[in-house]
Amino acid sequence: MLKRIIPCLDVKDGRVVKGISFEGLRDAGDPVLLGKKYYIQGADELVFLDITATNEGRSTLVELVRAVADEVFIPFTVGGGVRNIEEFSELFLAGADRVSINSAAVANPELIKQASEKFGSQAVVVAIDVKRKEKKDIWEVYVKGGSENTKLDLTDWLKTVEENGAGEILLTSMDRDGTNSGFDLKLLKFVVDLVSIPVIASGGGGNFKSFREALDTGASSVLAASVFHYDKYTVSDLKNYLSNQEIEIRP
């Protein structure tokens, strides 16, 4: 299976933003323009997350999703504030290829099963945001944009997610998010070994080597934001490096 490079658009108030460990958000640009840029650079997929929708009690910004979808011709995953099957359908009609759920999945794991049965497991991504507990190799699951600790053990939640038919996991280390210090390799290896579905690594992408190390754990894909938004390097630069490292990746 070819490994994938996935830029992420974290959207607040119609703009792409990025912070560190989900805090201190700063503006990174227009989602439509950034999405088009990453498509041109050769991104394998694009993720759009409306990061304040759940806390604001509203649905995803569908019109903005449609505007981005009109400019990109690669798999497009959308999440943020999705609470029911009807909102899945609305996002697919707006141009999403896959829908990501997080808080709603924790509140109602049956939603994962309902969505996978109706749309196919390949269309259902469960995003899991975690923090390491007391510097031990134990992680707890957070929801509502990282603002609420569910006290749910990661191991238990992973089993529930897979049993209910999720097609893929978007795993974010909140401890590493936005730090550019490298992915949490222990976390990645732990999750990849525990589940049989693909895992997208998120949180901490920095230098080229860090992306190779994440893929070496068995992750199917690597997701990043700030290194692309602030032009540390391009998607093309990263793909060329990984190809030279003999990682199987689409040119």
Secondary structure, 3 states (H helix, E strand, C coil): CCEEEEEEEEEECCEEEEEECCEEEEEEECHHHHHHHHHHHCCCCEEEEECCCCCCCCCCCHHHHHHHHCCCCCCEEEECCCCCHHHHHHHHHHCCCEEEECHHHHHCCHHHHHHHHHHCHHHEEEEEEEEECCCCCCEEEEECCCCEEEEEEHHHHHHHHHHCCCCEEEEEECCCCCCCCCCCHHHHHHHHHHCCCCEEEECCCCCHHHHHHHHHCCCCEEEECHHHHCCCCCHHHHHHHHHHCCCCECC
